[in-house]
Amino acid sequence: MFVSLLPRCLPVRFYPSTSRFRHPFGLLCSPCVETLFEFLAVLQIAAGLFLLWQGIQWLAYVRGRLRTDPGFYAPRTAVLCPCRGMEPGLERNLVSLCEFRHQNFEVFFILASENDPAYSLVKRVAASSHVKAHVIVAGKPTSSSEKVNNLRVCIEQLPPDFEVLVFADSDGRPGKTWLHHIVAPLADSRIGATTTMRWFIPNDNAFPNALLAAWNASVVTMLGGHAKNFCWGGGTAIRRDFFEQMDMPEVWQNSFSDDFSLTIAIERTGRRIVFLPECITPSYVQTDFSSLLEFTNRQIKITRIYRPKMWVSAFATHFLFCFTLLLGLDVAFNLAIESRPSSQVITLFVFPLLLAAVRGALRVIGVTEAVPSSRDEIMAQSWIYILVTLLVPFLYLLNFSASLFGRRITWRGIQYEIVSPNQTRVLTP
């Protein structure tokens, strides 16, 4: 009697489960998720085809610019290059700024202090230059970034006969015709500024170098023959009278970003910013993961503060792309476990990646045509701009996530807090 009642008296936990085994992430295996992935994948393919069409238009614009005669406009020009600290290839980069085939220009290297590690090198380059080169000591910034303070102080000291200002970065290595090509279009007074973009060339194939080069390459095709161009601080030319009409020295007084501030000011006047692919500037990069994240996070955080609408749009775009791919991996994995056909899912997963790779190839074609002097180096590493670029959206997503928190930024050893586009605090004494 006791034995017959025992089964009825055992707690529920002692009974074996008779229900069918359920995946711990059952929701991610449901038919609804497969449908969601298919819907998102179709959206990504449509977006990819649109971006591919834009890439073809960009390449056509590049080729059109390369066939355009720059003209003969060669006003008295000041080339301004802020410097801070030592970096790989610095001397060769600075020498390239003194070798332009352009009449009537002078070079101004600007540092914050004579104690800067690069000061003696900069002095040596200026002393050996075939054109007149100056070394300006601007002093430490108090309410702006050091780069902006260097530029502002130098411009205030320029003789009045300089008609055009050209901004260059110390990590770029422009070609000999670069200056003429970036200045000549300013003969048209309706143009607010001319600009270009860097193209990172890794010193070796270390993964951080490759990832940074691919990350930056995607920015190049954001510029083109449209009205939404922005100035890049490493390669921008502007008439001095227009620069002063916009009261840029006052705008820069409290600004962190030289190029975003300049872009916003030009947009307010309604004038165009013209992108010049023929002036794309090679920049030889050597980095590690820590420096890679510091640089990319800084760029996106600056964008969030100066261009919040652009930041939101780009964040949503990269999030959806990454989410779609991760969802596709989950769906394909579960179909494989259940021995169900997955060819359709795999096709939808691969096609957006294929479109992204083709866009990368278009960039390589355009840049090698625009910068023939670096063609062999770029082509030897073309796999970086075509294949590694497939990982770039995930790096961007990491950058966007990091940019959500705080407004503090470190640039070359100095920490700043960007309170607003018009207010900067220097936190490093």
N, C-alpha and C positions, 0 to 999 in steps of 0.2 A: 504493500500500500504506500509506504513511504517512498519507495523507489519510483513508483508510477507517478507520484506527485512532483518529483524532483525537477523534471524539465519545466514544469509550470512555475516553479519557484525561483529559477535562476534569473539574475538581473539581465536586462536586455543586452548589455555589453558582451555577455558570454555567447550570444548567438552569432553565427557567421552571417555576413551580409549576403543577401541573395540578389541585391540590385546590381545592374550592369556597371562595370567600371567606368568612371567619369574622369576625363582629363582635368587636371587641377586648374587649367585655364580654359574651361569649357566654352566661355563666351568667345574667346579668341579662335575657337574651332568651329563656330556655328556657321550655317549657310549665310546668315546676315552679314558676317564679317567678310566672307568671300565676295558677296555682292558689293559691300562697301569698298573693298580693295579694287574690284573691277571698275567701279565708278570713279574712284580717285585716280586710278591708273590711266583711265581714258582722259581725265582732266589733265594729268601730267603730260600725256602724249600730245594733247591739243596745245598746251602751253609750250611744250618742247618744239613743236612744229612752228609755232608763232615766233619763238626765239631763234629758231633756225633761219626763218625768213629774215628776221632782223639781222642775223649774222651775215647773211648773203648781202643785204643792203649795206651793212658796215664795210664789208670787203669791197663792194663797188665804190663806196665813198672813199676808202683808202686809195684805191687805184685812180679815182678821179683826181684826188688831191696830188698824187704823185705826177700826174700829167699837167698840173697847173704850174705855170711860170710864176715864181715868187715876186717878180718885179724888181725895181731898183731902189726902193725906199730904204735908206740907210741913215737915219738921223743919229745924232750923238746919243750913245747908249751907255747906261750903267748896268753892269752885270753884278748882282748882289748875291753873295753866297754865305749864309750863316754857317759857322763851324762850331763843333763842340766835341772834344775828345778824339782819340785815335780810333780808326776803324780800318779794316782790310782794304787795301788799294787806295787809301786816302790821297797819297801824293800824286798818283797817276790821275785820279779824278780831278784834283785841283789844277793840275797841269793842263788837262783838256779844256778847261775854261779859259785858258790863256792862249789857245791855239786856233781860235775861230778865224775863218776867212771872212772877215767883216771889217769894214773901215769904221774908224771913228768910235771906238768903244774902249772902256776901261773896266777893270775888274776890281771889286771890293770884297775882300774876305773879312768877315766880322766875327769876333769872338767876345765873350763876356769879360774875360780876364786874361792878363798876361801869364797867369799861372796855369792856364789850360794846357794839358799835355800836348796838344797839337800846335801850340803857339809857335814854337821854333820851326816846325815843319812848314807851317803856313808862311812864316817870314822868309824862309828859304825859297819856297816856290814863287812868292811875290818878287823877291830880289832877282831871280833868274828868268823872270817872264820877259818875252819879247815885246809885249804890250804893257802899258802902264797898269800896274797892279798895286793896290793899297791894302794895308792891314788896319782895321778899325777895332778899337777896344771900346765896347758899348757899356760895360758895367753890368752889375747884376740887376735882374728885373725885380720890380716891386709889386706890380699888379697885372702882369701879363706873362706869357711863356717867354723863356729866354730867346727862342727863335724870333718871336714877334718883336721883342724889345730890341734885338740886334738889328732887325730890318728897319724899325722905326727910327732908331738913333742914327743909323747910317744915312737914311733918306734926308733927315733933318740937316745933315752936314754936307750933302751934295751941293756942288756949285750949281747955279741956276741954269747953266747952258745945257744940262742933260735933258733931253726931250723924252726919252723912253726908259722905263725901268724894266729890267728882266730879272726874275727870281729863279735861282738855281739851288739845288741841294748838293751837299758835299759827298753824297753816296752815289751820284750819277756820273756817267761818263759819256757826254754828248759828243757827236761827231763834229768835224770842222765846219760844216755848212749849217749847223744847228741854229746859230744865232741869227744868221741872215734870214733863214726860213721862218723863224718865230717872230721876227720884228717886221718883215716886209709887209704882211697883210694889214698892219696898222696904218698903212697909207690911206685906207678907207676909215674915215673918222667915225663912221656909224658902228664900227666894231668896238665893243667895250674892252675886250682883252682876247689874246690868243693863248692857248694852253695845249699841253700834251700830257703824257703819262709815262711813268717808268715801266720797264720790262725787266723783271728779275731774271738773272742768269746765274744758276747755282755754281759755286766754285767746285763742287763735287756732287756726287749723287746721294749724299746722306739724306735720309728721309725728311728731317726738318727743313733742309734747304729746298728739296723738291716740293714739299707741301706749301711752303711759303711762296715759291714761284708760281705754283698753280693757283693759289689763293689770290694773288695779285693779278694774275692774267685775266681773271674774270672781270676785273674792273675796267680793263681797256675797252671792252665793247660796250660799256655804259656811255662812252663818249662817241659822238658821231656828227652827222650832218643835220642835227635837230636843234631845237631851242632849249633843251634841258641840260646842256653841258655845265660843268662846274670847273673852277680853277684848281689846278694842282700846284702846290707850293714849290715843287721841284722843277717846274718848267712853265712859267707864265710871263707874258710880256704885256705891258700896258703903257699908254701915253701918260707922261707925268702930269700934264695939266688936268687930264680927266681923273687921275688918281687923287689929286689935291682938291678937285671940285667935289668929290665924294667925301672929303674930309677924312680920308683913311688914316692918317696919323692919329687923329683923335679917336677913331673907331678902334684902332689897334691898341690904344692906351691901356685898355682893360681886357683884352681878348686873349684867349689861349690859341685859337686856330687862325693862322694867317690866311689860308686859302678859303675856308668856309666863310669867314668874315668878308673877304673880298668878293666872293661869289654872291653873297646876299646883297651887298652894296650895289654891285653891278646890276643885278636883277631888278632892283628898285628903280633904276634909271631906264629900264626897258631896252638896253643895248644887248647885243649878242656876245656870247663867249664862243669863239671859234676853235674847234679842235683840229690840231695839226698832226696827223699821224706820221708825216715825214720827219717830225721832231721827237718821236718816241725815243726815250732815253734808256740805254742799257744800264743796269745797275747790278753789280756782281755781289751776290749774297752769300754770307757764311753765318749760320745761326745754329742754335740748339733749341730743344723743345721749350725751355723756359723763356728764351728771348722771342721765340715764335709766338707764344701765347701772349706775352707782354705787348708785342707790336700789334697783333691782330685784335686783341681785346681793346687796346687803346683806340684804334681806328674806329671800331664800332661804337665805343662809348662816346667818342667825340661826335659821331653821326647822330646818336640818340639825343644829344643836347642841342646840336645846331640844326639838325634836319629830322625832327621827330616823325613826320609823316613818311619820309623815305625809310626811316628805321622800322616803323610798324609794317609797312608794305613788304620790305625785304625779309623781316622776321617771319611774317605769315607765309611768304613764298617758300623760304627754306624749310620752315617747320613742316609744311604740307608735303614737300618733296621727300624729306627724310622719313616722315611718318608713313607715307605711302610705300616706300621701299622696305621699311621694317615690317609693316603689315604684310607685304607681299612675301617676305621671307617666312613669316609665321604661317601664312596660308599654304605656301608650297611645302613647308616642312610637315605640316599636318596631313596634307594630301598624300605625301610620300609614306607616312606612317600607316595611313588607312588604305594604301595601295590603290588610290584613285588616280585617274588621269590628271596631270598637272601641266600639260603643254600650254594650255591657254594662259594659265597664271604665269608661267615662266616667260612667255612671250610678252605679256603686259608688264612684267617686271623688268625685262631686259630693254624694251624699246625706249623708254625715257633715258636710260643710261647710254644707249647708242646715239640718241640725238644729242646728248650732252657732249659725247666724245667728238661727234662731227663738228659741233660748235667750237670745241677746242682746236680742231684741225684748221678751221677757218681762221681762227686767231693766229695760229702759227704761220699760215700762208700770208696773211696780211702784214704781220710784223716783219717777217723775213724779207718781204718786198719793200717795206718802208725803211728798214734798217739793214741794207745789204752788207754793211761792214761786219755785222754780227750773225750773218746768215748761217755760217758753218757751225758756230757754237750753239745756236738755237736749234738747228735741225738735228744736231747730235743728241740733244736732250728733248726732242719733240715729244717723246713718250710721256714726259712729265706733264706737259700742257694738254695732252690728249687723254691720258689714263688716270694720272694722279688727280686730275681735276674732278673725277667722279667722287672723290672723298671730300672735296671742298665744302659742299653743303653741310656736312656734319661738323666741320670746323667752324663754319659760319654760325651754325646753331649753338655751338659752345660759346662763341663770342657774344652772340645776342643774349644768351642766358647770363653770362658774366656781366654784361653791360647793364643789366637790370638793377644791380646793387651799387649804390654809392656814386659819387661824382669825383672821386680821387683818381688821379692819373700820374704815373711815373714816366718821365721822359729823360733818358740819358742821365739817370741818377738824381734827378730833381723831382720832388713830389709836388703836385698841384691839386687844388680843388676847383673844379669848374662850377661855380655857383650858378651861372647862367651864361648865355652867349656873350654877355657884356660885362661879366664880372669874374675875375680869376684871383684866386688866393695862392700865393707861393708859400708852401709849407716847409720847404727845406731852407734852413738859414743860409 
